[in-house]
Each structure stands twice: as C-alpha cells, then as structure tokens.
C-alpha cells in the first residue's frame, strides 16, 4: 500500500478501509429520506402493526383503550396486502421504513384462499405481487388462478371484486408478458362492459338483484380505475371511455364542499346518500383514481 497525501490507497488502486468507511457514511447522508407525508403514514402504520400476527390491523380505535388494534383476520390480510402495494412506491427508501416487505407479503398472501377473504383480495394479491416483483407461493398461486379462471364465480362478483381482479390480471400480464393473464384481462373487461356499465356513466354494483341498481363511491372508483389501467395497457378505447365517463359523472355529483357522495341510484345517475367530508374517500380513494 502506498500513501498519497493523507489518503491511503491499496496496491490495486482501490481505497483503503478507512476511506471506504468515509465514503459509505457520505452515501448514507445523501441517501433518500422519507418525505414528511410518508413519515406520517409510516408512523400510523407502526401503530397499526400487530407483531404477533405479522400484519396490520383491520381497524385502529382512537378512544384510548389499552389495545387499540382490532383484528378481523380476513380483513387484516386484505388491508396488509393493500399496505404492501403502497410500499412498492417507496422502494427507493431501501428498507428505511423498518418492515420486512417480502416476509410480510409471503405470510399474508398465503392466507387469502384459506380465510373467508373478500374476493377482491385475490386481485389485490396479484396486484401487490406484480408491483413488488415478488412471487406468490405456488400452492396459493394455484388456488388464486383456479378461482379466477372459473367463470362460474364471475356473476357473483361485486364491482370492487371485479375491478381489483381485473387490475391484478393486467399487472400480472404486464409483468409476465402475453399469455394467461392477458387473455383473462380481456375476458374480464368484456364481462364488465356487458354487465356493469350503464348509460348514466356510473357503474352497476353487481350483475343481478336489487343492489345492482345502487352503487357506492367504491363501486365506481374501482371499476373506473380498472378500466383506466386495462385501457392504457391494452389500448382499448372502449375501456378508456367508460372510465372517463364515470370520472366526469363522479365529479359532476361532487358536493359543494368537495365531499364525495357515498351511494348512488345508478340508472338515473343521482345521489342517494351524501356522507360528510369523510376521510377515506377524500384522502385515499379519490386520489387513487
């Protein structure tokens, strides 16, 4: 090793351990840091984290009780996969959030077919896996594929089920290339267009029954989002038109203080029930669309 000034250099021209340490410290100093908004969200997620169960809670109570986290396993699992989908957007933080994302994903996605999970959890599992670039365990993957490919299930889909499953198929096709997922996505969109679209611009909530004519903000949001994602991926203009028409209608029906209606009579395109300025649609669902 020779010495140049006060910097030690190894014989092969590389920096010494001391210089490497200084360089690493400098890199750490320059490494991306969470924004104030992301730090705020992460603080909330740490409060909702249930260490024993390895997932986030269904609900966090703000009334001062000793254990504020309420667990509903099938719902916990869905929300945990939803949270992990969000972690895909902060991968640049390189683990500074303190959660082992791959481990949490594997543990929770394996529970989707085993619990009485809502059907939209199947779509969320595919969507999160694609965004995180993680593989679903083989047994779970086979169960999810078997469920989605069985057309007998489709007519029982609520709007949120269909929307999230369609998105999951598109993102899986984007990751894996043309094949099973691309074909399923095309068939699911045709099914959506046939049974859920409405001349009012809003979407129906299901294929039959009384509730078909009454849709929620969530019904319209998830089907619009799925049509945007499918349409942009496939170039399908009919899908983009459905999404744009619904988005315009939702904005037209927005309240005077920016509040989003929660319940609609779909055929007439009118509001049945207004919530007050409710935090979930205002800060999460509407911005997602």
Secondary structure, 3 states (H helix, E strand, C coil): CEEECCEEECCCCCECHHHHHHHHHHHHHHCCCCCHHHHHHHHHHHHHEECCCCEECCEECCCCCCCCEECCHHHHHHHHHHHHHHHHHHHHHCCCCCCCHHHHHHHHHCCCCCCCCCCHHHHHHHHHHHHHCCCCCHHHHHHHHHHHHCHHHHHHCCHHHHHHHHHHHHHHHHHHCCCHHHHHHHHHHHHHHHHCECCCCCECCCCCCHHHHEEEHHHHHHHHHHHHHHHHHHCCHHHHHHHHHHHHHHHHCCCCCCCCEEEEECCCCEEEEECCCCHHHHHHHHHHC
